[in-house]
Amino acid sequence: MTLLRDDDLSDAFDHASRTYDRLVAVNPGYHAQLRRSARRLGLPHGGAGLRVLDLGCGTGASTAALLSVAPRARITAVDVSEGMLDRARAKRWPPSVSFVRSPAEALCDHQVGGPFDAVFAAYLFRNLTDPDRVLTSLRALLAPGGRFAAHEYALSGRPAHRAVWRAVCAGVVLPAGTLTGDRVLYKHLLSSVTRFDTAPAFGERVRRAGFERVRVLPVSGWQTGVVHTVVAAAPGGGAA
């Protein structure tokens, strides 16, 4: 199964943006698990005075999750899909939230500069051509000791969890994508997850990029063993 890359993937997300929120709304625990991963950043004092980067914000679900745990932070939400950003911008946000169109690989070229106190990336890394390059650039954008969390479809490595993922795609995701005219994108979803790192391997990838205090944490519900949060910190800043 062929993976979509770069412009083709961005175009597919543009098209899917029309129905994306409706589809994820029927995923049990989707928004609750995003909020859980956002809490795992451990941002103090409601994020007062902090700058937070929401990378791969899509239609704003991850942005809302961050806002729920850090309502006093300044959040810069970034995505490469103009269609997704249009949907995100159409929602109500406080002045502390801003949206920028940029590829994850070229943030500085689009005036997205650090230092950030935290970076949150939901469902992003398996879609990247060069995740190692992006991880290295994010580490450089973080303040010393800055916090990182990736909420990602990264399978545990157990055959049972791979079987759950394939069954959910075959029974729910692909039929829904066919109805909305987005089957190509959701075939990419199936393939990108099965080809991406296992959760432990993703944790090791984050560690190789120079992050410290790396932990790989599960989520609950049907996504157990399918979705994980990888949390880490940039070097410096003292103990967690």
N, C-alpha and C positions, 0 to 999 in steps of 0.2 A: 504494500500500500504506500503510495507516494505521499511524502510530506509537502505541505505548502511552505514557501519561504518568502520572506521579505515582502515585495510589492504584492504578490499574489495573496499572501496571507492577510495583509492589510486590507486589500480589496474585499476579501471574503468576510472579514470582520465588519467592514463598512456595510455590506449587504445584510449581514446578520443582525446589525444593531437595531433594526426595526422591531424585532421580536425577541431580542436577547433577554430583556428583563422578565418577560412573561415565561420564558423557558426556565430560567434559573429559579423563578419563584416556586416552581413545582418540585424543586430539588430539596428534599427534607434536610433541614439544618444548614443550608448553604450560607445564609447570612449570619446565623449564630456562630458557625465555625470561623467565618472571617473575623467576627468580633473577638472570638477566643484567641485567634492568632495575633490580632492587634494588641490584645491585653498582654500577650507574652513578650512584647517589646519592653514591658515594665517601665513605661514612661511616667515620671513622677509629677505630682501636683497638677494633674489634668493636662500636662504638656505645656504649662505656662512658660512663655519665653522660648520655647523650642521650635526649631525648624524641622519639618518632617517631609520626606519625599515619598510619594505614593507612585511607584513605578509600574506601569501597566494597569492603569486605573479603570480602563474599560468604560462602562456606563456609570461608574461612580459607586459601585457596591463596596469596594475596598476603601474608598474615600469616606463613605458613611461609617464604615466600621472603625476607621481611625478616629473620626470625629467623635464617635460615641465614647472612646476611651481617652481621647486627648482633645477635649473641646476648646482648650485655650492655646493650642499649638497653631503655628502657621503651616499649612499643608499645601505643598506643591504637587499637584496630580498630573501625571504625564502618560500619554498614550500615543501610539503612532497612527491609530485609526481615527480619521476625521469623523466618520459616522458615529463611532462610540463616543467621542468627545462631544459631539453635538447633543447626544442624548444626555450625557452627564451635565453639560452646561445648562440644559433646559430645566434642571431640578433646582430647588431652593438651597442655597448655601450661604453661610456667613461670609463676611468680607475677608476672613482669614484663609479662605480656600481659593486657590487659583488653578487654572487648567492650562496646560501647555502641550502642543503637539510636537513630538520628537521621537525618533527611534531611540531605543535604550542604548544603542551603541554610539550615539552622537549627542549626548546631553549638553555638553559644553558649547557645541555649535548652535544650540537653540536657547542660549542664555539660561540654562539650568546649572547653576554653580553652587558649590558648597561654601562653607562647611554645613552639612546637615547633622542634626543630632540623632536622627533615626531614618532608616530606609525600610519601607514595607513593599514587598513585591508579591502579588497574588496571581497565580496561574500564568506566570511569565516565562520562567527559565526554559521550560521544555520547548518553547516556541522560538528560541533564539538560535541563530546560526553559530554564534561563538559565546556561549555562556561564561567561559572562563574570562574572556576579555571584559565582559560586562561586570562580573564580580570584582575584578581588579579595579575597574574604574569606580565602582561604588565604594569600595574600601577607601579609595583616595578622596572621595567626596565627603566621607564621614569625618566628623570631629574625632579627636582621640577618645577612645572608649565609646564612640557612638554605636548605636544598636542597629542590628539588622535582623529582619525576619522575612522569610520566604514561605508563603502558604502555597503549596504546590501539589498537583497530582504526581506523586512519586510513590510507586508501589513498594510494599514492604519487602518484596522478593519471594514471598510465600506463594506457591501455586494457587492456593485457595483465594487469595486476594486478587490475583491476576484473573481468575475465573469470574469473580464477582464483577470486576471492571468490564470484562468482555460481555457478560450477560446484561449488565445495565446498558451498555452501548447498543447491543443488538435489540434489546426489548424496549428501550425508551428513547435513547439519545438519537440514534439514526432514524427511526420512524418520525420523530418530531422534526428533525432536520429536513427530512424529505417533504413533510407537509409545508414547511416554511420556505422551501427552495434553497436550503443551506446544507444539503447533504455533503457536499464536498468539504465544507468546514468541519462538520462533525465526524466525517471519516478521518480527517486530519487529527481531530481530538483523540479518537481511538488510537490511531497509530503513534501519535507523538507521545502519549503516555506509556504505551507498551515498549517504545524504543528508548525512552529517557532513562536516566539513572534510577536505580532503586533509591529508597530514602536514605539508607546508610551510605551509598555511594555519593549521593548529592551532598550529604554532610561532609564527606571527605573532600569533595570538590570545593566546598566553601572554605574548608580548613587550608587547602593548598593555595587558595587565593590570598591567604595572609590574615584571615579572620581568627579570632581567639574565642575561647569559651563556647565552642560550637556544640549545640544540642539538637537532637532530632526527636521531635515530640509527636505523638499520634493525635488524631482527632477522634470523636466519638460517632455513634450512629452507623449507618451503612457505609460511611466513608472510612471506617477504621481499616487500616492497612492499605488504603487507596490514596488518601490525602494525608500529608504530614506538614508540620511547621518545623522549619530549620531556623533556629535562632543563634545569633552569634554577636560578637562585638569587634569593632576595629581595635587595633593595638593601641595601648596607652590608656590613660584615664583611671588607672587603679583597678582594684578588685570590684567585681559586680556586687 
